[in-house]
């Protein structure tokens, strides 16, 4: 148990916010994992759970699945029965095995060190659902450089999606469409997302749901089911960013101007300025504005 804590801290420092434990495991070990990750992992899990619960999803493959947060969570909740996690990072694979053993799920999940590539999909076993999050937008910049350079990212994505279609019955895909990602896609994020959905349809997928990951995070916070923030902070998170920033600066500046007067002490001591400042910080720490999800059959 202590080694899991130590390894988690090490990997989060070395690799970052991708490293996360299923919430039940974190609680039993005594690790505080309240809130959202930078990539909205908890909110994604809620949406994926709902999508897969209504479908045959016994065997899931997670491409670039890191230490298996989604696979382990879905296994524990009995949404799936078996999972295969493929990732290129050996430290992630080792840690995933360790967490699976701790959770008593090591018989149901396999972690394999493997670089993801278009050609490699030919050797991927058939599955009920394929999960591919925060991966495809790196094609052309981190992996499959020549293939993307030759035909462009759109053509590459089309072939990738077609290969997945031949292997899986359902798909959970997420792509970052911020400026400069994927390579040589120059439209705004909304247009990129619409184009990607068309590529999925052309590859044989029927997109059932799509949208911004940020909206999944927002819905989770506004539902009151998230332990990420208090109700006052959640309200701040849902405000327009420009308004929130203005109110934050106004309240902080106002408290300074009023100095030691009763109103200045009130603004500094009460939650008004603090909650808006915290809300602003937490919203900016969640990198989900240009991340889009696609659930398909």
C-alpha positions as CSV (number, residue, x, y, z in Angstrom):
1,X,0.0,0.0,0.0
2,X,2.8,2.4,0.9
3,X,4.6,1.5,-2.4
4,X,1.4,2.5,-4.4
5,X,1.4,5.9,-2.6
6,X,5.1,6.4,-3.3
7,X,4.9,5.3,-6.9
8,X,1.8,7.4,-7.6
9,X,3.6,10.5,-6.3
10,X,6.6,9.7,-8.3
11,X,4.7,9.1,-11.5
12,X,2.6,12.2,-11.1
13,X,5.8,14.3,-10.8
14,X,7.5,12.6,-13.7
15,X,4.6,12.1,-16.1
16,X,1.8,14.3,-14.8
17,X,-2.0,14.3,-14.5
18,X,-2.5,11.2,-16.6
19,X,-1.7,9.1,-13.6
20,X,-4.8,8.6,-11.5
21,X,-6.2,5.8,-9.3
22,X,-9.8,4.6,-9.3
23,X,-11.5,6.5,-6.6
24,X,-12.4,3.5,-4.4
25,X,-8.7,2.4,-4.5
26,X,-7.5,5.9,-3.6
27,X,-9.9,6.1,-0.7
28,X,-8.9,2.7,0.7
29,X,-5.3,3.6,0.6
30,X,-5.9,7.0,2.1
31,X,-5.0,9.1,-0.9
32,X,-6.9,12.4,-1.4
33,X,-8.1,12.5,-5.0
34,X,-10.8,15.0,-4.7
35,X,-11.6,17.2,-7.7
36,X,-10.9,16.8,-11.4
37,X,-7.7,16.1,-13.2
38,X,-6.4,18.5,-15.8
39,X,-8.0,16.4,-18.5
40,X,-11.4,15.8,-16.8
41,X,-10.9,12.1,-16.1
42,X,-13.7,11.7,-13.5
43,X,-16.3,13.5,-15.7
44,X,-15.2,11.3,-18.7
45,X,-15.6,8.2,-16.6
46,X,-19.2,9.1,-15.7
47,X,-20.1,9.6,-19.4
48,X,-18.4,6.4,-20.5
49,X,-20.0,4.4,-17.8
50,X,-23.5,5.6,-18.9
51,X,-22.7,4.9,-22.6
52,X,-21.3,1.4,-22.0
53,X,-23.9,0.3,-19.4
54,X,-26.5,0.1,-22.2
55,X,-24.3,-1.9,-24.6
56,X,-22.4,-5.2,-24.8
57,X,-19.1,-4.2,-23.4
58,X,-17.6,-7.3,-21.9
59,X,-14.1,-6.9,-23.3
60,X,-12.5,-3.4,-23.6
61,X,-9.2,-2.3,-25.1
62,X,-7.7,1.0,-24.0
63,X,-5.2,2.4,-26.5
64,X,-2.7,4.6,-24.7
65,X,-4.5,3.7,-21.5
66,X,-1.6,4.7,-19.1
67,X,-2.0,2.9,-15.8
68,X,-5.5,1.7,-16.5
69,X,-7.7,4.3,-14.7
70,X,-10.7,3.7,-17.0
71,X,-10.3,0.0,-17.4
72,X,-9.9,-0.6,-13.7
73,X,-12.8,1.7,-12.8
74,X,-15.1,0.0,-15.3
75,X,-14.1,-3.5,-14.2
76,X,-14.7,-2.7,-10.5
77,X,-18.2,-1.3,-11.4
78,X,-18.8,-4.4,-13.5
79,X,-19.5,-2.4,-16.6
80,X,-16.9,-4.6,-18.4
81,X,-15.5,-8.1,-17.6
82,X,-12.1,-8.0,-19.1
83,X,-9.7,-5.2,-20.2
84,X,-6.5,-4.8,-22.1
85,X,-4.4,-1.7,-21.6
86,X,-1.8,-0.8,-24.2
87,X,0.7,1.9,-23.5
88,X,4.3,2.7,-24.5
89,X,5.5,3.8,-21.1
90,X,6.9,0.9,-19.0
91,X,6.5,2.7,-15.7
92,X,2.8,3.1,-16.4
93,X,2.5,-0.6,-17.2
94,X,4.3,-1.6,-14.1
95,X,2.2,0.7,-11.9
96,X,-1.0,-0.5,-13.5
97,X,-0.2,-4.1,-12.7
98,X,0.5,-3.1,-9.1
99,X,-2.8,-1.3,-8.7
100,X,-4.7,-4.1,-10.3
101,X,-3.2,-6.6,-7.9
102,X,-4.1,-4.3,-5.0
103,X,-7.7,-4.1,-6.2
104,X,-7.9,-7.9,-6.8
105,X,-8.6,-7.3,-10.5
106,X,-5.3,-8.7,-11.9
107,X,-7.1,-11.8,-13.3
108,X,-9.4,-9.5,-15.4
109,X,-7.0,-7.0,-16.8
110,X,-3.8,-7.2,-18.8
111,X,-1.2,-4.4,-19.3
112,X,1.1,-4.6,-22.3
113,X,3.9,-2.3,-23.2
114,X,3.3,-1.3,-26.8
115,X,3.7,1.7,-29.0
116,X,0.4,2.6,-30.7
117,X,0.6,2.9,-34.5
118,X,-1.7,2.5,-37.5
119,X,0.1,-0.6,-38.7
120,X,0.0,-2.1,-35.1
121,X,-3.8,-2.1,-35.1
122,X,-3.7,-5.1,-37.4
123,X,-2.5,-7.2,-34.5
124,X,-5.0,-5.8,-32.0
125,X,-7.6,-8.5,-30.9
126,X,-11.3,-8.0,-31.5
127,X,-13.1,-6.4,-28.7
128,X,-16.5,-5.1,-27.7
129,X,-15.3,-1.6,-27.1
130,X,-12.2,0.3,-27.9
131,X,-11.2,3.3,-25.8
132,X,-8.8,5.8,-27.5
133,X,-8.4,9.1,-25.6
134,X,-5.9,11.9,-25.9
135,X,-4.0,9.9,-28.5
136,X,-4.9,10.5,-32.1
137,X,-4.0,14.2,-32.1
138,X,-0.4,13.2,-31.5
139,X,-0.2,11.3,-34.8
140,X,2.2,13.1,-37.1
141,X,4.0,14.8,-34.2
142,X,4.9,11.9,-31.9
143,X,4.1,8.7,-33.8
144,X,3.4,7.7,-37.4
145,X,5.2,10.8,-38.6
146,X,5.8,9.6,-42.1
147,X,2.3,8.3,-42.6
148,X,0.7,11.6,-41.6
149,X,3.2,13.6,-43.7
150,X,2.5,11.5,-46.7
151,X,-1.3,11.7,-46.8
152,X,-2.2,14.4,-44.2
153,X,-3.8,13.9,-40.8
154,X,-7.3,13.7,-42.1
155,X,-6.5,10.7,-44.4
156,X,-4.5,9.1,-41.5
157,X,-7.4,9.5,-39.1
158,X,-9.8,8.0,-41.6
159,X,-7.6,4.9,-42.0
160,X,-7.1,4.7,-38.2
161,X,-10.9,4.8,-37.6
162,X,-11.5,2.3,-40.3
163,X,-9.1,-0.1,-38.7
164,X,-10.8,0.4,-35.3
165,X,-14.2,-0.3,-36.9
166,X,-13.0,-3.7,-38.1
167,X,-11.9,-4.6,-34.5
168,X,-14.6,-3.2,-32.2
169,X,-18.3,-2.9,-31.8
170,X,-18.3,0.4,-29.9
171,X,-15.8,3.2,-29.6
172,X,-14.9,5.9,-27.0
173,X,-12.6,8.4,-28.7
174,X,-11.3,11.8,-27.5
175,X,-9.2,14.2,-29.5
176,X,-7.6,17.6,-28.7
177,X,-8.5,20.2,-31.4
178,X,-6.8,23.2,-29.9
179,X,-4.7,25.4,-32.2
180,X,-1.9,23.4,-33.9
181,X,-3.5,20.0,-33.1
182,X,-3.7,17.8,-34.9
183,X,-0.9,18.8,-37.3
184,X,-2.0,20.7,-40.4
185,X,-5.7,21.0,-39.3
186,X,-6.3,24.7,-39.3
187,X,-10.0,25.2,-38.7
188,X,-11.5,26.2,-35.3
189,X,-12.1,23.4,-32.8
190,X,-15.9,23.2,-33.6
191,X,-15.2,22.7,-37.3
192,X,-12.5,20.2,-36.6
193,X,-14.9,18.2,-34.4
194,X,-17.6,18.2,-37.0
195,X,-15.2,17.1,-39.6
196,X,-13.9,14.3,-37.4
197,X,-17.4,13.1,-36.8
198,X,-17.9,12.9,-40.6
199,X,-14.7,10.8,-40.8
200,X,-16.1,8.5,-38.2
201,X,-19.3,8.1,-40.1
202,X,-17.4,7.4,-43.4
203,X,-15.3,4.8,-41.6
204,X,-18.5,2.9,-40.6
205,X,-19.1,4.3,-37.1
206,X,-22.5,5.7,-36.1
207,X,-21.7,8.6,-33.7
208,X,-24.2,8.5,-30.8
209,X,-22.9,11.3,-28.8
210,X,-20.2,14.0,-29.1
211,X,-19.2,17.2,-27.4
212,X,-16.6,19.0,-25.4
213,X,-15.0,17.3,-22.4
214,X,-15.4,20.7,-20.7
215,X,-19.1,20.4,-20.8
216,X,-18.9,16.9,-19.2
217,X,-16.9,18.5,-16.4
218,X,-19.4,21.4,-16.1
219,X,-22.4,19.0,-15.9
220,X,-20.7,16.9,-13.3
221,X,-20.0,19.9,-11.1
222,X,-23.4,21.4,-11.5
223,X,-25.1,18.1,-10.7
224,X,-23.7,18.3,-7.2
225,X,-22.2,14.8,-7.5
226,X,-18.7,16.0,-7.7
227,X,-16.7,16.3,-4.5
228,X,-14.4,18.6,-6.5
229,X,-15.7,21.9,-5.2
230,X,-18.2,23.5,-2.8
231,X,-21.5,24.7,-4.2
232,X,-20.2,28.3,-4.2
233,X,-17.0,27.4,-6.1
234,X,-19.0,25.2,-8.5
235,X,-21.2,28.3,-9.3
236,X,-18.1,30.2,-10.0
237,X,-16.8,27.5,-12.3
238,X,-19.9,27.7,-14.4
239,X,-19.7,31.5,-14.9
240,X,-18.4,33.2,-18.0
241,X,-14.6,33.3,-17.6
242,X,-14.4,36.9,-18.5
243,X,-17.0,37.9,-15.9
244,X,-15.4,35.6,-13.3
245,X,-12.0,37.1,-13.9
246,X,-13.4,40.7,-13.6
247,X,-15.2,39.9,-10.3
248,X,-12.1,38.2,-9.0
249,X,-9.9,41.3,-9.7
250,X,-12.6,43.6,-8.5
251,X,-13.0,41.9,-5.2
252,X,-9.3,41.5,-4.5
253,X,-8.5,45.1,-5.6
254,X,-11.4,46.5,-3.7
255,X,-10.3,44.8,-0.5
256,X,-6.9,46.4,-0.9
257,X,-8.3,49.8,-1.5
258,X,-10.5,49.6,1.6
259,X,-7.5,48.6,3.7
260,X,-8.3,48.0,7.3
261,X,-11.9,49.3,7.2
262,X,-14.6,46.9,8.2
263,X,-15.6,46.3,4.5
264,X,-12.0,45.6,3.5
265,X,-11.7,43.1,6.3
266,X,-15.0,41.6,5.3
267,X,-13.9,41.1,1.7
268,X,-10.6,39.5,2.7
269,X,-12.0,37.4,5.5
270,X,-15.1,36.1,3.8
271,X,-15.3,33.7,0.9
272,X,-16.2,36.2,-1.8
273,X,-12.8,36.9,-3.2
274,X,-11.3,33.6,-2.2
275,X,-14.0,31.5,-3.9
276,X,-13.8,33.4,-7.2
277,X,-10.0,33.2,-7.2
278,X,-10.1,29.5,-6.4
279,X,-12.8,29.0,-9.1
280,X,-10.8,30.8,-11.7
281,X,-7.7,28.8,-10.8
282,X,-9.5,25.5,-10.9
283,X,-11.2,26.2,-14.3
284,X,-7.9,27.2,-15.9
285,X,-6.3,24.0,-14.5
286,X,-8.7,21.8,-16.4
287,X,-7.5,21.5,-20.0
288,X,-10.8,20.5,-21.6
289,X,-12.0,23.4,-23.7
290,X,-10.7,22.0,-27.0
291,X,-10.9,18.3,-26.1
292,X,-13.8,16.6,-27.8
293,X,-15.3,13.2,-27.1
294,X,-17.1,10.9,-29.5
295,X,-19.1,7.8,-28.5
296,X,-20.0,5.5,-31.4
297,X,-21.5,2.1,-32.3
